[in-house]
């Protein structure tokens, strides 16, 4: 039987089957669709594949590549799969099926994606239920949502100091981002709520934890030694505000920060904090480090 006669035969069968109420299928598309399968990604041991024969008109089944690099499919039995692309594997299975079972076997093979499980994240620290949390299908999961799903904060948590830790690729450093979940929940500023990706870590700090201290002296309303909260970042302008802000004699644009590096070398920065606070020049702000000393000088003459 020639290919043209075979297609005419299938079209006749399709018309008859269509009368029974079953969904028809496109014969030409069925015959040619194997050429559209992926021919770049190589199948590996442990991969899950979606497998179907178009002529069967049944849903795809899930098969796994076993330790020997083979899959087990109906009628064809064990077939070598590891090292092949989806298209090459489909062609191999099709050849086997057409020996005894099909005149034309249009085999479809693709990576199986379990949409019921989009991956997991990990919650650590001051959260009611520490451990893993599965990302729900069809939902955009954010940091605050994840914490609420894990039972919320413990009584000892500092909700202003939540850290999202994201691992980079091979050779890349992990990325840590601070999230003030308390402000998000209180103000509804959802634009600050970060979207979570699979394998992210969320760490919730305990209230009072610190990685060191910094000192504020001079023309501020609350000079003193302040803790530098662990897992978070504080800028110079924020430190001034935490110290009660400038007093009426402060030289707001001549704030000095004294810092010693790991070799004991002294560094000095002079920052126009007044302009940062008044004009929102965040790029000019300075991130504090443990043991920084902030000195706010006084203007002797006020106008």
C-alpha positions in Angstrom: 0.0 0.0 0.0 1.5 3.4 -1.0 1.7 6.2 1.5 -1.0 8.2 -0.4 -3.4 5.2 -0.3 -2.6 4.7 3.4 -3.5 8.3 4.2 -6.7 8.1 2.2 -7.5 5.0 4.2 -6.9 6.7 7.5 -9.0 9.7 6.4 -11.9 7.3 5.7 -11.5 5.7 9.1 -11.2 9.2 10.7 -14.5 10.2 9.1 -16.2 7.1 10.4 -14.8 7.5 13.8 -15.8 11.1 13.9 -19.4 10.0 13.6 -19.1 8.3 16.9 -18.3 11.5 18.7 -14.6 10.9 19.3 -12.2 13.7 18.5 -10.6 13.4 15.1 -6.9 13.9 14.5 -5.0 15.5 11.6 -3.5 12.7 9.5 -0.9 14.7 7.7 0.1 16.4 11.0 0.3 13.0 12.7 2.5 11.6 10.0 4.9 14.5 9.8 5.1 15.7 13.4 8.0 13.5 14.4 10.3 15.9 12.5 9.3 18.6 14.9 10.6 16.8 18.0 13.6 18.2 19.8 16.9 17.1 18.2 19.3 19.1 20.4 19.0 18.0 24.1 20.5 14.6 24.9 18.5 12.2 27.1 20.2 11.1 30.3 19.7 8.4 32.9 17.0 9.4 35.4 15.1 11.6 32.9 11.3 11.4 32.9 9.8 11.4 29.4 6.3 11.8 28.1 5.6 9.1 25.5 2.7 8.4 23.1 1.9 6.9 19.8 -0.4 9.4 17.9 -2.3 6.6 16.1 -3.4 5.2 19.4 -5.3 8.4 20.2 -4.6 7.9 23.9 -3.0 10.3 26.4 0.8 10.2 26.9 2.3 8.0 29.5 5.4 8.8 31.7 8.4 6.6 31.3 11.8 6.9 33.1 15.2 6.3 31.7 16.5 3.5 34.0 20.1 2.9 35.2 20.9 1.0 32.0 19.9 4.0 29.9 16.7 2.3 28.6 13.0 3.0 28.7 10.2 0.4 28.8 7.3 1.2 26.4 4.3 -0.9 25.5 4.8 -3.4 22.6 8.3 -2.3 21.9 9.7 -3.3 25.3 13.1 -2.1 26.5 14.6 0.5 24.2 18.0 2.2 24.5 17.4 6.0 25.2 20.3 7.6 27.0 22.5 9.6 24.6 19.8 10.1 22.1 17.7 13.2 21.4 13.9 13.0 21.6 13.6 12.8 17.8 16.2 10.0 17.5 14.5 8.0 20.2 11.1 8.5 18.7 12.5 7.2 15.3 14.0 4.2 17.0 10.8 3.3 18.8 8.8 3.9 15.7 11.0 1.5 13.7 10.5 -1.2 16.3 6.7 -0.8 16.4 6.4 -0.8 12.6 8.0 -4.3 12.4 5.0 -6.2 13.8 2.4 -3.8 15.2 1.8 -0.7 13.1 1.9 0.2 9.4 2.7 3.8 10.5 3.8 4.6 14.1 4.0 8.3 14.8 5.9 8.3 18.1 6.0 11.5 20.3 8.7 11.8 23.0 9.3 14.9 25.1 10.6 15.9 28.5 8.0 15.3 31.1 7.2 18.4 33.2 5.3 17.7 36.4 3.2 20.9 36.8 2.0 19.7 40.2 5.5 20.3 41.6 7.4 23.4 40.5 10.3 22.8 42.9 11.0 23.6 46.6 12.4 26.3 48.7 13.9 26.2 52.2 12.9 28.2 55.2 15.3 28.6 58.2 15.4 30.6 61.4 12.5 32.2 63.2 9.5 30.7 61.3 6.9 28.4 62.8 7.6 25.5 60.4 11.2 25.3 59.3 12.1 23.1 56.4 11.1 22.7 52.8 8.0 24.2 51.1 6.8 23.2 47.6 6.0 26.0 45.2 2.3 25.6 44.2 1.5 25.2 40.5 0.1 28.2 38.8 1.0 30.6 41.7 3.5 33.3 42.0 5.1 32.6 45.4 6.7 35.6 47.2 8.8 35.8 50.3 5.9 37.0 52.5 3.5 34.4 51.1 6.1 31.6 51.8 6.5 32.7 55.4 2.7 32.9 55.9 2.4 29.4 54.4 5.0 28.1 56.8 2.9 29.3 59.8 4.2 32.8 60.1 7.0 34.3 62.3 7.8 33.0 65.7 7.6 35.3 68.7 11.3 35.8 68.6 11.5 36.8 64.9 12.6 40.1 63.6 10.2 40.5 60.5 12.2 43.5 59.3 15.3 41.3 58.7 14.4 38.5 56.3 17.1 37.3 53.9 16.5 35.7 50.5 19.5 33.6 49.5 19.8 32.5 45.9 22.5 30.3 44.7 24.2 31.2 41.5 25.3 28.9 38.7 28.7 27.0 38.6 31.5 29.4 39.6 29.0 32.1 40.7 28.5 33.5 44.2 25.2 33.2 46.0 23.1 36.4 46.0 21.7 37.6 49.3 18.8 40.1 49.3 17.3 41.7 52.4 13.5 42.0 52.6 11.6 44.0 55.2 8.5 41.7 55.4 7.1 43.7 58.3 6.8 46.8 56.1 5.3 44.8 53.3 2.6 43.3 55.5 1.9 46.7 57.3 1.9 49.0 54.2 1.0 46.6 51.4 4.0 47.6 49.4 3.9 44.5 47.3 6.5 45.8 44.8 9.1 45.1 47.5 8.0 41.5 47.9 10.5 39.3 46.0 9.3 36.4 43.8 10.8 33.1 44.9 12.6 30.6 42.6 13.2 26.9 43.1 16.0 26.1 45.6 15.9 29.6 47.2 16.6 29.8 50.9 14.7 32.2 53.2 16.4 33.1 56.5 14.4 34.9 59.3 16.7 36.5 61.8 16.1 36.5 65.6 15.4 39.8 67.2 18.5 41.2 68.8 21.0 39.2 66.7 23.9 41.3 65.4 27.1 40.9 63.4 28.8 43.7 65.2 28.4 47.3 66.2 28.9 50.8 64.9 29.3 54.1 66.8 27.6 57.4 66.2 29.0 60.5 67.8 28.7 64.3 67.4 25.7 66.4 66.4 22.9 63.8 66.5 20.1 63.5 69.0 21.0 60.0 70.1 24.7 59.4 70.0 25.9 56.0 71.1 26.8 52.4 70.1 24.3 50.6 67.9 24.1 46.9 66.9 24.6 46.0 63.2 21.8 43.4 62.6 22.9 40.1 61.3 21.8 39.3 57.8 20.9 42.9 56.9 22.4 46.0 55.5 22.3 49.5 57.1 23.3 52.6 55.2 24.9 55.7 56.7 21.7 57.7 56.3 19.7 55.0 58.0 22.2 54.9 60.9 21.8 58.7 61.4 18.0 58.3 61.5 18.3 55.4 64.0 20.3 57.8 66.2 17.4 60.2 66.3 18.5 62.3 63.3 20.7 65.4 63.2 20.4 68.1 65.8 20.1 71.7 65.0 23.9 72.3 64.9 24.8 69.4 62.6 27.0 69.8 59.5 24.7 67.5 57.6 26.8 67.4 54.4 30.1 66.7 56.1 29.5 63.4 57.9 32.6 61.3 58.3 33.0 57.6 58.6 36.2 56.1 60.0 36.9 52.5 59.0 39.8 50.1 59.6 40.3 47.2 57.1 41.5 43.7 58.0 45.1 44.9 57.8 44.5 47.8 60.2 44.7 50.4 57.5 42.6 53.5 58.3 40.1 54.7 55.8 38.0 57.9 56.0 34.9 58.8 54.0 33.1 62.1 54.0 29.4 61.9 52.9 26.8 64.5 52.2 24.1 62.8 54.2 21.9 65.9 54.2 21.6 65.8 50.4 21.0 62.0 50.5 18.0 62.5 52.9 16.6 65.6 51.2 17.0 64.6 47.6 16.9 60.8 47.8 20.4 60.3 46.4 20.5 56.6 47.4 23.5 55.9 45.1 25.6 58.2 47.2 24.8 56.4 50.5 27.4 54.2 52.2 26.8 50.7 53.5 28.1 50.3 57.1 30.4 47.6 58.3 31.1 46.3 61.8 33.2 48.7 63.9 32.5 51.8 61.7 32.7 55.1 63.5 30.4 57.8 62.4 31.3 61.4 63.3 28.8 64.2 62.7 30.5 67.6 63.0 28.9 70.8 64.2 28.4 74.0 62.2 29.7 76.8 64.4 27.8 79.4 62.6 24.1 78.9 61.9 22.2 81.1 59.4 
